[in-house]
Amino acid sequence: MDVNMLKWISALCAFLIFIPLVRNILRILFHQEDESLHKKRLKQLQKTEKRKSEQEKNKEFIEKITTPVSTYILPKIDKKKDLTQLEKDLKMCNWDKYFTPATFISLDITMKILAVIIGLIVYSIANLILALLWGSIIFFILNFLLKNAVKEKKLKILSGFPDFINVVQGFLVSDMTLVKAIESSIPYTGTEWSKLAQEFVIDNKTNSQEKCIEIIYEKIDIFEVRELWSLIKLNSEQGINIKECFSNQAKKITDLNMELIHKKINTRQIMATLVQAPLLLLLLIAISLPMVSQMLIL
């Protein structure tokens, strides 16, 4: 090979090695890496702030439209009414970002008033059946959506419960502590249980293990889940190995999975019926309108 060719190849190799070296030196000198990391974190913070600002705007909008009801009507309603369950339901489906129990009740009353007004307008334009149909939808829609959201959230938590038990039990068998086992299970469980496990680990940094168990017990209003945490708390207080709680609960997983499958099938059947019923009703109304109009003319 020609000597000049070797020189050019050597120069090229040296140049390719030299470029990364210079770039790393420049990064160290001018903190370019820190700057890029700073920009990345700044974008993440901006996204979080934007999300929070949107939530705050929605919350303020709800408070504005419910102000007349919350000012004049809500104080006259029975003040002894227990709002604990409503507060739990709002937290369960993350509606507490937009509603307090008071604003939710105020919006529900506002929509009921609106349902009556719209029902009267539709009745004056069309007929009584359509007025009752639209009025009923607006009248019950908010409570229906809340109950449905809570039901869906509970179903998701219950669906991921068997996997959570199996994963945590596997870590407990290797002689991990409960907190460490729950922390280690985070990457291997579903979305809902990953969040709950993260919250449990964070709470454990400022509270005792017994207090953390009480917090998660109150947070999840599902019998099968509460049963496990009650057993964990009882065994922890009595000094019994917590692994037995998970092994005993694991035996119920097969029945729980079968029950969940049946629930999903029943839910889909109900939803199919609910979708078909309004369509059938509207079809009957459309067919009957010409006949009713002819009878009125006669």
Helices and strands as residue ranges (DSSP letters): H 3-30, H 32-65, H 67-68, I 69-73, G 74-76, H 84-92, G 95-97, H 101-125, H 128-173, H 178-185, G 186-188, H 191-204, H 209-219, H 223-238, H 243-250, H 253-297
